[in-house]
């Protein structure tokens, strides 16, 4: 009987410790508040944002038949002019459409080097603190945010037509350089397959020069068998 009492006391003590830990944990953040906080983190870091389509089941909120990039494109054709770092405007967008995704135009404040996730993880291990902000798009892609080279030399840098038209993406599965005319999804965007866009390294990290990352990302893509970097990207 004495042994049974010890066991019962032990179980009761364990239950009490779990209850105390549970009460000490902060309450879970409301999903809408979490989405707003995540969106505003990028805005406050200086990333302009514009609203994008979002998933409706396995389809896109744009209701376009055969949408080539469901939940991965801007809502408006004027997304470049619409993109803003105005906190109040972004708050209003989310109040009007709590499920809205967001894109950020590239070639203005930042460029993005976009690689397969396997190459991205490998490169991030090698770059460590030298990497700037990094986002994961589901399980497929890693986005490395860098300073933009676009304004420096009009003859060297080009509009990223490839990445402004998502229907062409499947033809170029390796490293893609998003600059003028392009955009990428930002957290807290959601994907039609149930995945989402999340920060691996947050927007508070400084933006590195893309050329400092390019060699590491190129090598990582080669090691995982991704398509090579276009030859013209290695100029300069």
N, CA, C and O of each residue as an XYZ file, in Angstrom:
944
protein
N       0.836     -1.198      0.000
C       0.000      0.000      0.000
C       0.869      1.246      0.000
O       0.566      2.223     -0.684
N       1.956      1.208      0.772
C       2.850      2.355      0.857
C       3.420      2.682     -0.514
O       3.516      3.850     -0.890
N       3.804      1.632     -1.273
C       4.359      1.860     -2.608
C       3.340      2.499     -3.529
O       3.674      3.390     -4.310
N       2.076      2.040     -3.440
C       1.036      2.612     -4.286
C       0.832      4.074     -3.974
O       0.583      4.872     -4.877
N       0.936      4.443     -2.688
C       0.759      5.836     -2.293
C       1.843      6.718     -2.860
O       1.570      7.848     -3.264
N       3.072      6.225     -2.900
C       4.193      6.981     -3.449
C       3.976      7.235     -4.930
O       4.206      8.336     -5.432
N       3.520      6.173     -5.631
C       3.274      6.315     -7.070
C       2.195      7.348     -7.323
O       2.330      8.198     -8.202
N       1.089      7.267     -6.521
C      -0.022      8.204     -6.708
C       0.437      9.630     -6.447
O       0.071     10.551     -7.177
N       1.241      9.811     -5.401
C       1.737     11.149     -5.091
C       2.612     11.667     -6.212
O       2.565     12.841     -6.578
N       3.428     10.743     -6.757
C       4.312     11.149     -7.863
C       3.515     11.596     -9.068
O       3.850     12.587     -9.716
N       2.425     10.835     -9.375
C       1.590     11.205    -10.508
C       0.918     12.549    -10.269
O       0.817     13.373    -11.178
N       0.454     12.768     -9.023
C      -0.203     14.031     -8.719
C       0.749     15.198     -8.831
O       0.387     16.258     -9.340
N       1.968     15.005     -8.355
C       2.978     16.057     -8.426
C       3.303     16.406     -9.876
O       3.454     17.574    -10.234
N       3.407     15.356    -10.706
C       3.701     15.573    -12.126
C       2.579     16.350    -12.795
O       2.828     17.271    -13.573
N       1.325     15.970    -12.485
C       0.166     16.663    -13.054
C       0.171     18.126    -12.646
O      -0.126     18.999    -13.462
N       0.511     18.408    -11.371
C       0.513     19.781    -10.876
C       1.591     20.619    -11.568
O       1.361     21.782    -11.899
N       2.765     20.022    -11.783
C       3.841     20.761    -12.466
C       3.435     21.097    -13.891
O       3.711     22.196    -14.370
N       2.772     20.144    -14.586
C       2.313     20.402    -15.959
C       1.294     21.522    -15.986
O       1.316     22.365    -16.882
N       0.391     21.536    -14.997
C      -0.633     22.570    -14.935
C       0.000     23.942    -14.718
O      -0.403     24.922    -15.343
N       0.982     24.008    -13.840
C       1.655     25.277    -13.581
C       2.382     25.775    -14.826
O       2.356     26.967    -15.129
N       3.041     24.849    -15.558
C       3.738     25.235    -16.783
C       2.748     25.763    -17.808
O       3.017     26.751    -18.492
N       1.592     25.097    -17.913
C       0.585     25.508    -18.892
C       0.071     26.905    -18.579
O      -0.123     27.717    -19.483
N      -0.153     27.189    -17.274
C      -0.642     28.502    -16.884
C       0.405     29.579    -17.108
O       0.065     30.739    -17.339
N       1.683     29.202    -17.039
C       2.760     30.174    -17.216
C       2.990     30.513    -18.684
O       3.598     31.538    -18.994
N       2.508     29.658    -19.594
C       2.721     29.910    -21.014
C       1.854     31.077    -21.471
O       0.706     31.202    -21.045
N       2.410     31.949    -22.353
C       1.595     33.057    -22.864
C       0.471     32.522    -23.734
O       0.640     31.502    -24.403
N      -0.678     33.197    -23.736
C      -1.793     32.724    -24.558
C      -1.428     32.765    -26.035
O      -0.653     33.619    -26.466
N      -1.987     31.839    -26.808
C      -1.706     31.789    -28.243
C      -2.199     33.075    -28.900
O      -3.274     33.580    -28.578
N      -1.388     33.599    -29.834
C      -1.741     34.837    -30.510
C      -2.860     34.588    -31.510
O      -2.863     33.580    -32.217
N      -3.805     35.513    -31.563
C      -4.885     35.433    -32.522
C      -4.311     35.367    -33.940
O      -3.423     36.154    -34.267
N      -4.793     34.443    -34.800
C      -4.224     34.302    -36.150
C      -4.230     35.593    -36.952
O      -3.273     35.873    -37.673
N      -5.288     36.380    -36.839
C      -5.358     37.642    -37.580
C      -4.295     38.611    -37.085
O      -3.667     39.306    -37.884
N      -4.089     38.661    -35.778
C      -3.065     39.547    -35.212
C      -1.671     39.084    -35.617
O      -0.788     39.900    -35.882
N      -1.480     37.757    -35.663
C      -0.188     37.212    -36.070
C       0.107     37.551    -37.530
O       1.235     37.910    -37.867
N      -0.900     37.439    -38.399
C      -0.710     37.790    -39.810
C      -0.343     39.263    -39.961
O       0.549     39.612    -40.733
N      -1.032     40.117    -39.223
C      -0.747     41.549    -39.298
C       0.658     41.842    -38.793
O       1.399     42.601    -39.417
N       1.023     41.248    -37.674
C       2.354     41.496    -37.110
C       3.446     41.035    -38.066
O       4.469     41.705    -38.216
N       3.230     39.890    -38.714
C       4.228     39.368    -39.647
C       4.357     40.265    -40.874
O       5.465     40.547    -41.329
N       3.225     40.710    -41.407
C       3.254     41.600    -42.569
C       3.937     42.914    -42.237
O       4.732     43.422    -43.027
N       3.629     43.465    -41.070
C       4.198     44.761    -40.702
C       5.679     44.667    -40.366
O       6.388     45.669    -40.448
N       6.160     43.495    -39.994
C       7.596     43.341    -39.744
C       8.393     43.651    -41.007
O       9.434     44.306    -40.945
N       7.900     43.177    -42.159
C       8.577     43.457    -43.422
C       8.456     44.930    -43.786
O       9.423     45.542    -44.239
N       7.273     45.499    -43.591
C       7.055     46.911    -43.898
C       7.989     47.787    -43.077
O       8.598     48.719    -43.603
N       8.100     47.492    -41.806
C       8.949     48.304    -40.924
C      10.426     48.123    -41.230
O      11.247     48.967    -40.873
N      10.766     47.015    -41.894
C      12.147     46.814    -42.346
C      12.407     47.518    -43.674
O      13.519     47.470    -44.200
N      11.372     48.177    -44.218
C      11.544     48.936    -45.449
C      11.153     48.218    -46.712
O      11.413     48.719    -47.806
N      10.520     47.031    -46.596
C      10.106     46.286    -47.779
C       8.732     46.788    -48.239
O       7.764     46.670    -47.487
N       8.621     47.339    -49.439
C       7.293     47.713    -49.931
C       6.469     46.463    -50.209
O       6.997     45.456    -50.682
N       5.173     46.530    -49.914
C       4.311     45.365    -50.118
C       3.046     45.771    -50.859
O       2.615     46.922    -50.795
N       2.464     44.816    -51.559
C       1.183     44.983    -52.243
C       0.369     43.726    -52.012
O       0.944     42.646    -51.879
N      -0.959     43.832    -51.959
C      -1.789     42.649    -51.705
C      -1.753     41.673    -52.874
O      -1.637     42.063    -54.036
N      -1.855     40.394    -52.530
C      -1.817     39.325    -53.530
C      -3.009     38.399    -53.323
O      -3.661     38.408    -52.279
N      -3.267     37.607    -54.344
C      -4.329     36.605    -54.252
C      -3.996     35.592    -53.160
O      -2.840     35.454    -52.761
N      -5.007     34.896    -52.687
C      -4.812     33.916    -51.617
C      -5.579     32.641    -51.944
O      -6.442     32.648    -52.823
N      -5.276     31.548    -51.249
C      -5.958     30.288    -51.542
C      -7.433     30.331    -51.154
O      -7.810     30.913    -50.137
N      -8.242     29.711    -51.976
C      -9.631     29.404    -51.636
C      -9.772     27.914    -51.900
O     -10.021     27.491    -53.029
N      -9.608     27.121    -50.842
C      -9.488     25.682    -51.033
C      -8.193     25.415    -51.773
O      -7.124     25.858    -51.353
N      -8.295     24.679    -52.892
C      -7.115     24.416    -53.714
C      -7.055     25.347    -54.916
O      -6.253     25.146    -55.828
N      -7.906     26.364    -54.912
C      -7.965     27.294    -56.025
C      -7.477     28.674    -55.593
O      -7.029     28.872    -54.464
N      -7.576     29.617    -56.523
C      -7.079     30.968    -56.296
C      -8.243     31.926    -56.125
O      -9.279     31.784    -56.774
N      -8.067     32.899    -55.250
C      -9.121     33.877    -55.001
C      -9.410     34.767    -56.202
O     -10.442     35.436    -56.238
N      -8.507     34.783    -57.191
C      -8.727     35.612    -58.382
C      -9.837     35.049    -59.271
O     -10.374     35.760    -60.121
N     -10.180     33.783    -59.077
C     -11.248     33.106    -59.827
C     -10.943     33.010    -61.323
O     -11.848     32.769    -62.123
N      -9.701     33.193    -61.700
C      -9.319     33.062    -63.108
C      -9.275     31.581    -63.468
O      -8.646     30.792    -62.763
N      -9.924     31.204    -64.536
C      -9.899     29.816    -64.977
C      -8.490     29.484    -65.463
O      -7.949     30.161    -66.338
N      -7.908     28.445    -64.892
C      -6.556     28.055    -65.283
C      -5.487     29.014    -64.808
O      -4.463     29.169    -65.472
N      -5.701     29.666    -63.666
C      -4.697     30.590    -63.121
C      -3.344     29.886    -63.072
O      -3.245     28.815    -62.475
N      -2.281     30.461    -63.691
C      -0.995     29.778    -63.772
C      -0.205     29.781    -62.472
O       0.728     28.993    -62.312
N      -0.571     30.665    -61.535
C       0.156     30.742    -60.265
C      -0.840     31.005    -59.139
O      -0.856     32.097    -58.570
N      -1.675     30.008    -58.812
C      -2.721     30.225    -57.808
C      -2.164     30.726    -56.481
O      -1.255     30.129    -55.906
N      -2.728     31.837    -56.005
C      -2.363     32.449    -54.721
C      -0.924     32.938    -54.679
O      -0.365     33.136    -53.600
N      -0.322     33.132    -55.844
C       1.083     33.572    -55.883
C       1.280     34.754    -56.827
O       2.346     34.896    -57.426
N       0.264     35.602    -56.965
C       0.399     36.751    -57.851
C      -0.331     37.948    -57.254
O      -1.229     37.771    -56.430
N       0.043     39.175    -57.659
C      -0.630     40.362    -57.113
C      -2.109     40.391    -57.497
O      -2.524     39.770    -58.475
N      -2.886     41.119    -56.712
C      -4.297     41.300    -57.000
C      -4.486     42.259    -58.172
O      -5.326     42.040    -59.044
N      -3.684     43.331    -58.173
C      -3.870     44.406    -59.146
C      -2.762     44.403    -60.194
O      -1.620     44.045    -59.905
N      -3.116     44.811    -61.426
C      -2.111     44.987    -62.468
C      -1.191     46.165    -62.143
O      -0.103     46.271    -62.708
N      -1.612     47.038    -61.251
C      -0.798     48.205    -60.876
C      -0.040     47.952    -59.572
O       0.198     48.877    -58.796
N       0.334     46.698    -59.340
C       0.960     46.337    -58.074
C       2.254     47.092    -57.793
O       2.577     47.343    -56.632
N       3.003     47.458    -58.836
C       4.254     48.170    -58.576
C       3.993     49.564    -58.009
O       4.688     50.012    -57.097
N       2.981     50.248    -58.557
C       2.623     51.566    -58.041
C       1.918     51.449    -56.691
O       2.022     52.341    -55.849
N       1.214     50.361    -56.495
C       0.429     50.160    -55.277
C       1.301     49.815    -54.077
O       0.938     50.119    -52.940
N       2.449     49.183    -54.319
C       3.301     48.707    -53.224
C       3.716     49.866    -52.320
O       4.080     50.942    -52.794
N       3.654     49.625    -51.015
C       3.874     50.705    -50.058
C       4.529     50.186    -48.789
O       4.510     48.988    -48.506
N       5.110     51.108    -48.032
C       5.595     50.804    -46.682
C       4.765     51.545    -45.639
O       5.196     51.717    -44.499
N       3.573     51.982    -46.037
C       2.670     52.683    -45.129
C       1.961     51.669    -44.233
O       1.155     50.864    -44.701
N       2.269     51.722    -42.957
C       1.712     50.769    -41.996
C       0.189     50.822    -41.978
O      -0.469     49.783    -41.938
N      -0.372     52.023    -42.008
C      -1.823     52.155    -41.957
C      -2.485     51.530    -43.182
O      -3.538     50.902    -43.069
N      -1.862     51.702    -44.364
C      -2.449     51.145    -45.576
C      -2.448     49.608    -45.532
O      -3.440     48.968    -45.881
N      -1.333     49.037    -45.104
C      -1.248     47.568    -45.021
C      -2.249     47.043    -44.003
O      -2.862     45.997    -44.217
N      -2.419     47.759    -42.899
C      -3.411     47.371    -41.891
C      -4.817     47.401    -42.484
O      -5.621     46.508    -42.216
N      -5.120     48.425    -43.293
C      -6.436     48.504    -43.931
C      -6.650     47.351    -44.914
O      -7.742     46.788    -44.986
N      -5.602     46.999    -45.673
C      -5.739     45.887    -46.618
C      -6.116     44.606    -45.894
O      -6.996     43.867    -46.336
N      -5.440     44.346    -44.771
C      -5.724     43.112    -44.044
C      -7.074     43.173    -43.331
O      -7.729     42.145    -43.158
N      -7.490     44.355    -42.922
C      -8.820     44.487    -42.313
C      -9.904     44.187    -43.357
O     -10.931     43.585    -43.042
N      -9.660     44.616    -44.607
C     -10.626     44.386    -45.679
C     -10.615     42.941    -46.146
O     -11.663     42.383    -46.473
N      -9.419     42.325    -46.178
C      -9.295     40.929    -46.620
C      -8.298     40.213    -45.707
O      -7.106     40.168    -46.012
N      -8.774     39.654    -44.588
C      -7.872     39.038    -43.600
C      -7.049     37.887    -44.142
O      -6.037     37.524    -43.542
N      -7.462     37.291    -45.282
C      -6.728     36.160    -45.842
C      -5.717     36.581    -46.912
O      -5.049     35.729    -47.498
N      -5.601     37.867    -47.166
C      -4.740     38.346    -48.255
C      -3.299     37.873    -48.111
O      -2.733     37.888    -47.019
N      -2.719     37.454    -49.225
C      -1.276     37.268    -49.306
C      -0.628     38.600    -49.647
O      -1.317     39.576    -49.946
N       0.712     38.637    -49.601
C       1.430     39.858    -49.950
C       2.623     39.534    -50.840
O       3.283     38.508    -50.676
N       2.883     40.437    -51.789
C       4.102     40.374    -52.587
C       4.921     41.625    -52.309
O       4.393     42.644    -51.866
N       6.215     41.532    -52.576
C       7.079     42.702    -52.521
C       7.781     42.840    -53.864
O       8.376     41.876    -54.346
N       7.725     44.027    -54.483
C       8.411     44.224    -55.763
C       9.921     44.236    -55.560
O      10.420     44.795    -54.583
N      10.631     43.627    -56.473
C      12.088     43.605    -56.400
C      12.675     44.634    -57.362
O      11.991     45.126    -58.259
N      13.971     44.954    -57.155
C      14.626     45.945    -57.984
C      14.382     47.364    -57.525
O      14.781     48.314    -58.199
N      13.739     47.516    -56.398
C      13.468     48.854    -55.856
C      14.281     49.070    -54.584
O      15.145     49.946    -54.535
N      14.006     48.277    -53.564
C      14.756     48.319    -52.310
C      15.700     47.133    -52.224
O      16.798     47.239    -51.678
N      15.273     46.022    -52.759
C      16.033     44.780    -52.649
C      15.869     43.959    -53.918
O      14.910     44.138    -54.668
N      16.811     43.059    -54.150
C      16.665     41.983    -55.116
C      16.458     40.698    -54.329
O      16.607     40.677    -53.107
N      16.113     39.627    -55.037
C      15.961     38.323    -54.381
C      16.610     37.259    -55.252
O      16.332     37.165    -56.448
N      17.468     36.467    -54.650
C      18.038     35.278    -55.289
C      17.213     34.091    -54.808
O      17.166     33.789    -53.616
N      16.575     33.437    -55.740
C      15.528     32.445    -55.483
C      16.055     31.086    -55.934
O      16.335     30.888    -57.116
N      16.192     30.145    -54.989
C      16.813     28.856    -55.291
C      15.957     27.705    -54.773
O      15.106     27.912    -53.909
N      16.173     26.486    -55.295
C      15.500     25.315    -54.718
C      15.825     25.191    -53.235
O      16.930     25.523    -52.808
N      14.867     24.715    -52.457
C      15.019     24.673    -51.001
C      16.251     23.896    -50.566
O      16.944     24.303    -49.633
N      16.532     22.775    -51.235
C      17.694     21.968    -50.843
C      18.980     22.771    -51.006
O      19.854     22.727    -50.141
N      19.097     23.502    -52.112
C      20.273     24.351    -52.324
C      20.275     25.499    -51.320
O      21.334     25.890    -50.829
N      19.103     26.038    -51.014
C      19.027     27.142    -50.059
C      19.501     26.747    -48.677
O      20.234     27.498    -48.034
N      19.092     25.576    -48.210
C      19.533     25.120    -46.889
C      21.038     24.905    -46.862
O      21.704     25.250    -45.886
N      21.571     24.336    -47.934
C      23.012     24.099    -48.026
C      23.758     25.420    -48.015
O      24.751     25.563    -47.302
N      23.295     26.388    -48.794
C      23.960     27.696    -48.861
C      23.864     28.425    -47.527
O      24.821     29.072    -47.103
N      22.722     28.326    -46.867
C      22.542     29.028    -45.597
C      23.485     28.494    -44.537
O      24.001     29.263    -43.726
N      23.719     27.181    -44.528
C      24.691     26.598    -43.603
C      26.076     27.187    -43.825
O      26.825     27.398    -42.871
N      26.415     27.451    -45.081
C      27.737     27.966    -45.406
C      27.854     29.471    -45.177
O      28.920     29.965    -44.810
N      26.774     30.187    -45.390
C      26.800     31.646    -45.261
C      26.714     32.095    -43.808
O      27.333     33.089    -43.427
N      25.955     31.372    -42.997
C      25.793     31.771    -41.602
C      25.276     33.195    -41.495
O      24.288     33.556    -42.134
N      25.954     34.008    -40.678
C      25.529     35.385    -40.446
C      25.751     36.287    -41.640
O      25.283     37.426    -41.636
N      26.455     35.815    -42.673
C      26.652     36.624    -43.874
C      25.393     36.695    -44.726
O      25.267     37.565    -45.587
N      24.465     35.779    -44.485
C      23.187     35.813    -45.202
C      22.332     36.924    -44.621
O      22.393     37.208    -43.425
N      21.539     37.545    -45.471
C      20.583     38.534    -44.997
C      19.265     37.861    -44.679
O      19.259     36.707    -44.250
N      18.144     38.546    -44.877
C      16.836     37.910    -44.681
C      16.650     36.750    -45.658
O      17.033     36.840    -46.825
N      16.065     35.676    -45.176
C      15.807     34.492    -46.006
C      14.403     33.993    -45.690
O      14.033     33.837    -44.527
N      13.631     33.747    -46.737
C      12.276     33.201    -46.558
C      12.168     31.864    -47.273
O      12.798     31.652    -48.310
N      11.379     30.976    -46.723
C      11.085     29.688    -47.359
C       9.681     29.741    -47.933
O       8.735     30.146    -47.257
N       9.554     29.324    -49.199
C       8.248     29.252    -49.854
C       7.829     27.786    -49.861
O       8.272     27.008    -50.705
N       6.978     27.422    -48.918
C       6.601     26.024    -48.761
C       7.825     25.165    -48.536
O       8.732     25.535    -47.791
N       7.842     24.011    -49.189
C       8.979     23.101    -49.091
C       9.857     23.157    -50.335
O      10.779     22.354    -50.483
N       9.572     24.111    -51.237
C      10.201     24.061    -52.558
C      11.306     25.076    -52.807
O      12.293     24.751    -53.468
N      11.166     26.309    -52.293
C      12.081     27.372    -52.662
C      12.561     28.139    -51.436
O      11.859     28.230    -50.429
N      13.781     28.696    -51.540
C      14.322     29.625    -50.551
C      14.576     30.957    -51.256
O      15.086     30.989    -52.376
N      14.217     32.048    -50.594
C      14.401     33.382    -51.132
C      15.454     34.118    -50.305
O      15.273     34.330    -49.106
N      16.553     34.505    -50.949
C      17.623     35.246    -50.288
C      17.501     36.719    -50.683
O      17.708     37.073    -51.844
N      17.166     37.565    -49.725
C      16.992     38.991    -49.983
C      18.349     39.689    -49.918
O      19.131     39.464    -48.995
N      18.615     40.535    -50.908
C      19.899     41.229    -51.013
C      19.657     42.697    -51.364
O      18.532     43.090    -51.671
N      20.705     43.491    -51.319
C      20.586     44.841    -51.856
C      20.298     44.737    -53.351
O      20.580     43.714    -53.975
N      19.739     45.795    -53.916
C      19.435     45.769    -55.343
C      20.576     46.381    -56.138
O      21.172     47.379    -55.732
N      20.867     45.772    -57.271
C      21.899     46.288    -58.165
C      21.267     47.079    -59.318
O      21.981     47.682    -60.120
N      19.968     47.077    -59.398
C      19.280     47.624    -60.572
C      19.673     49.057    -60.935
O      19.936     49.318    -62.109
N      19.725     49.988    -59.998
C      19.965     51.366    -60.416
C      21.417     51.671    -60.787
O      21.700     52.761    -61.284
N      22.333     50.744    -60.558
C      23.744     51.071    -60.693
C      24.215     51.181    -62.130
O      25.016     52.058    -62.454
N      23.742     50.323    -62.978
C      24.234     50.296    -64.353
C      23.118     49.821    -65.262
O      22.820     48.628    -65.318
N      22.501     50.753    -65.972
C      21.364     50.408    -66.811
C      21.733     49.434    -67.927
O      20.869     48.713    -68.425
N      23.005     49.403    -68.323
C      23.407     48.491    -69.390
C      23.630     47.073    -68.879
O      23.547     46.112    -69.644
N      23.915     46.943    -67.574
C      24.253     45.626    -67.030
C      23.029     44.902    -66.457
O      22.903     43.686    -66.597
N      22.135     45.650    -65.816
C      21.031     45.012    -65.118
C      19.751     45.171    -65.914
O      19.569     46.178    -66.599
N      18.885     44.216    -65.836
C      17.774     44.085    -66.764
C      16.470     43.859    -66.009
O      16.465     43.455    -64.846
N      15.376     44.128    -66.694
C      14.082     43.783    -66.130
C      13.945     42.266    -66.093
O      14.269     41.574    -67.058
N      13.462     41.767    -64.965
C      13.378     40.321    -64.790
C      12.066     39.796    -65.366
O      11.194     39.342    -64.625
N      11.931     39.859    -66.674
C      10.706     39.389    -67.324
C      10.401     37.939    -66.972
O       9.240     37.566    -66.805
N      11.451     37.119    -66.859
C      11.266     35.695    -66.542
C      10.400     35.525    -65.309
O       9.470     34.719    -65.295
N      10.719     36.305    -64.256
C      10.070     36.081    -62.979
C       8.844     36.946    -62.776
O       8.132     36.788    -61.785
N       8.582     37.874    -63.714
C       7.356     38.648    -63.635
C       6.178     37.855    -64.195
O       5.022     38.200    -63.955
N       6.477     36.786    -64.946
C       5.429     35.968    -65.535
C       5.524     34.562    -64.957
O       6.306     33.746    -65.446
N       4.728     34.262    -63.910
C       4.882     32.989    -63.183
C       4.704     31.753    -64.039
O       5.215     30.688    -63.691
N       3.973     31.868    -65.183
C       3.760     30.672    -65.994
C       5.056     30.156    -66.611
O       5.103     29.024    -67.091
N       6.125     30.987    -66.604
C       7.409     30.562    -67.159
C       8.310     29.895    -66.127
O       9.356     29.350    -66.480
N       7.913     29.934    -64.842
C       8.798     29.492    -63.775
C       9.201     28.028    -63.917
O      10.353     27.683    -63.654
N       8.277     27.161    -64.328
C       8.584     25.729    -64.426
C       9.699     25.461    -65.424
O      10.362     24.426    -65.347
N       9.913     26.377    -66.360
C      10.962     26.190    -67.354
C      12.332     26.556    -66.802
O      13.346     26.262    -67.435
N      12.381     27.194    -65.629
C      13.644     27.670    -65.062
C      13.695     27.304    -63.580
O      13.554     28.183    -62.730
N      13.892     26.031    -63.253
C      13.777     25.587    -61.862
C      15.006     25.849    -61.003
O      14.964     25.614    -59.795
N      16.107     26.332    -61.595
C      17.317     26.569    -60.816
C      17.294     27.918    -60.133
O      16.249     28.362    -59.658
N      18.452     28.577    -60.083
C      18.552     29.878    -59.439
C      17.923     30.949    -60.319
O      18.203     31.024    -61.516
N      17.065     31.785    -59.716
C      16.449     32.900    -60.429
C      16.777     34.191    -59.682
O      16.752     34.230    -58.452
N      17.080     35.232    -60.428
C      17.422     36.524    -59.843
C      16.259     37.467    -60.095
O      16.024     37.879    -61.231
N      15.533     37.808    -59.042
C      14.407     38.728    -59.162
C      14.906     40.157    -59.003
O      15.441     40.512    -57.952
N      14.738     40.978    -60.031
C      15.138     42.376    -59.956
C      14.022     43.220    -60.544
O      12.854     42.941    -60.273
N      14.326     44.237    -61.335
C      13.286     45.135    -61.830
C      12.179     44.373    -62.563
O      12.445     43.488    -63.376
N      10.942     44.738    -62.256
C       9.798     44.146    -62.932
C       9.312     42.854    -62.325
O       8.339     42.280    -62.814
N       9.956     42.374    -61.273
C       9.563     41.102    -60.673
C       9.034     41.316    -59.264
O       8.996     42.441    -58.768
N       8.632     40.235    -58.630
C       8.125     40.272    -57.268
C       8.292     38.894    -56.664
O       8.497     37.915    -57.382
N       8.205     38.814    -55.342
C       8.174     37.533    -54.639
C       7.127     37.615    -53.540
O       6.784     38.700    -53.071
N       6.627     36.460    -53.137
C       5.715     36.391    -52.000
C       6.461     36.679    -50.705
O       7.646     36.373    -50.571
N       5.749     37.271    -49.760
C       6.298     37.536    -48.437
C       5.479     36.793    -47.378
O       4.287     36.557    -47.576
N       6.107     36.421    -46.252
C       5.310     35.961    -45.116
C       4.323     37.072    -44.722
O       4.677     38.249    -44.780
N       3.094     36.717    -44.324
C       2.577     35.403    -43.950
C       1.755     34.749    -45.061
O       0.718     34.155    -44.766
N       2.171     34.834    -46.315
C       1.400     34.290    -47.429
C       1.178     32.788    -47.271
O       2.013     32.071    -46.719
N       0.029     32.333    -47.770
C      -0.329     30.924    -47.733
C      -0.411     30.377    -49.156
O      -0.707     31.117    -50.094
N      -0.148     29.078    -49.313
C      -0.146     28.417    -50.610
C      -1.343     27.477    -50.721
O      -1.912     27.058    -49.713
N      -1.712     27.155    -51.942
C      -2.893     26.313    -52.151
C      -2.681     24.871    -51.688
O      -3.657     24.153    -51.476
N      -1.431     24.431    -51.526
C      -1.183     23.062    -51.072
C      -1.175     22.951    -49.553
O      -0.886     21.886    -49.008
N      -1.492     24.046    -48.869
C      -1.516     24.026    -47.412
C      -0.254     24.554    -46.780
O      -0.219     24.802    -45.575
N       0.796     24.734    -47.580
C       2.034     25.301    -47.072
C       1.939     26.819    -46.988
O       0.889     27.411    -47.238
N       3.047     27.424    -46.633
C       3.056     28.871    -46.505
C       4.444     29.434    -46.722
O       5.405     28.700    -46.950
N       4.529     30.737    -46.648
C       5.806     31.446    -46.756
C       6.186     31.904    -45.360
O       5.407     32.575    -44.684
N       7.391     31.537    -44.929
C       7.818     31.860    -43.565
C       9.248     32.392    -43.583
O      10.023     32.096    -44.492
N       9.581     33.171    -42.574
C      10.946     33.667    -42.452
C      11.842     32.594    -41.845
O      11.508     32.004    -40.818
N      12.967     32.349    -42.478
C      14.028     31.510    -41.908
C      15.003     32.415    -41.158
O      15.450     32.092    -40.058
N      15.321     33.549    -41.770
C      16.025     34.661    -41.117
C      15.178     35.903    -41.390
O      14.866     36.208    -42.541
N      14.813     36.609    -40.336
C      13.821     37.662    -40.448
C      14.268     38.897    -41.210
O      15.451     39.053    -41.513
N      13.315     39.783    -41.522
C      13.618     40.981    -42.298
C      14.453     42.003    -41.552
O      14.919     42.974    -42.148
N      14.649     41.799    -40.260
C      15.470     42.732    -39.488
C      16.960     42.613    -39.800
O      17.737     43.503    -39.454
N      17.363     41.523    -40.452
C      18.769     41.350    -40.816
C      19.118     42.250    -41.996
O      18.293     42.482    -42.880
N      20.355     42.756    -41.998
C      20.794     43.634    -43.071
C      20.867     42.926    -44.411
O      21.070     41.713    -44.475
N      20.697     43.697    -45.488
C      20.725     43.135    -46.844
C      22.166     43.048    -47.345
O      22.857     44.066    -47.377
N      22.640     41.865    -47.736
C      23.995     41.731    -48.284
C      24.019     42.055    -49.779
O      22.976     42.113    -50.429
N      25.211     42.263    -50.305
C      25.375     42.450    -51.752
C      25.091     41.117    -52.446
O      25.596     40.085    -52.003
N      24.298     41.108    -53.522
C      23.977     39.826    -54.173
C      25.199     39.103    -54.716
O      25.228     37.873    -54.748
N      26.207     39.856    -55.144
C      27.387     39.201    -55.708
C      28.150     38.419    -54.646
O      28.858     37.466    -54.970
N      28.015     38.811    -53.384
C      28.670     38.080    -52.301
C      28.005     36.730    -52.067
O      28.643     35.791    -51.591
N      26.714     36.635    -52.407
C      25.990     35.382    -52.208
C      25.976     34.513    -53.454
O      25.775     33.301    -53.371
N      26.189     35.131    -54.605
C      25.947     34.420    -55.859
C      26.807     33.174    -56.007
O      26.303     32.125    -56.407
N      28.098     33.268    -55.690
C      28.984     32.108    -55.832
C      28.533     30.954    -54.943
O      28.513     29.800    -55.370
N      28.169     31.279    -53.696
C      27.747     30.236    -52.749
C      26.458     29.576    -53.230
O      26.326     28.353    -53.182
N      25.511     30.387    -53.694
C      24.245     29.842    -54.164
C      24.418     29.041    -55.449
O      23.781     28.004    -55.636
N      25.293     29.536    -56.341
C      25.559     28.817    -57.582
C      26.152     27.442    -57.296
O      25.731     26.443    -57.877
N      27.140     27.398    -56.390
C      27.764     26.122    -56.026
C      26.742     25.177    -55.397
O      26.727     23.982    -55.693
N      25.882     25.723    -54.522
C      24.881     24.880    -53.862
C      23.895     24.316    -54.876
O      23.507     23.152    -54.783
N      23.487     25.135    -55.844
C      22.572     24.648    -56.878
C      23.223     23.546    -57.703
O      22.582     22.553    -58.044
N      24.513     23.730    -58.023
C      25.220     22.716    -58.799
C      25.304     21.401    -58.026
O      25.163     20.326    -58.610
N      25.532     21.484    -56.725
C      25.682     20.277    -55.911
C      24.380     19.487    -55.798
O      24.407     18.263    -55.674
N      23.249     20.176    -55.841
C      21.966     19.460    -55.735
C      21.382     19.164    -57.108
O      20.284     18.619    -57.219
N      22.123     19.526    -58.159
C      21.687     19.190    -59.507
C      20.678     20.136    -60.091
O      19.965     19.769    -61.025
N      20.589     21.376    -59.559
C      19.662     22.360    -60.121
C      20.263     22.972    -61.377
O      21.465     22.868    -61.622
N      19.406     23.614    -62.170
C      19.861     24.225    -63.424
C      20.918     25.281    -63.139
O      20.833     25.963    -62.117
N      21.913     25.439    -64.011
C      22.971     26.409    -63.796
C      22.484     27.839    -63.918
O      21.427     28.099    -64.493
N      23.262     28.768    -63.373
C      22.973     30.196    -63.487
C      23.212     30.642    -64.929
O      24.230     30.281    -65.519
N      22.289     31.425    -65.511
C      22.530     31.937    -66.861
C      23.857     32.682    -66.943
O      24.219     33.426    -66.031
N      24.572     32.479    -68.031
C      25.909     33.006    -68.188
C      25.988     34.520    -68.020
O      26.967     35.036    -67.480
N      24.926     35.256    -68.494
C      24.992     36.699    -68.430
C      24.925     37.223    -66.999
O      25.295     38.370    -66.745
N      24.450     36.386    -66.046
C      24.366     36.844    -64.665
C      25.749     36.959    -64.043
O      25.912     37.626    -63.021
N      26.733     36.328    -64.635
C      28.066     36.320    -64.056
C      28.904     37.482    -64.558
O      30.083     37.580    -64.217
N      28.319     38.371    -65.366
C      29.038     39.534    -65.864
C      29.190     40.541    -64.738
O      28.294     40.703    -63.910
N      30.338     41.221    -64.713
C      30.554     42.306    -63.753
C      31.110     41.796    -62.450
O      31.350     42.580    -61.532
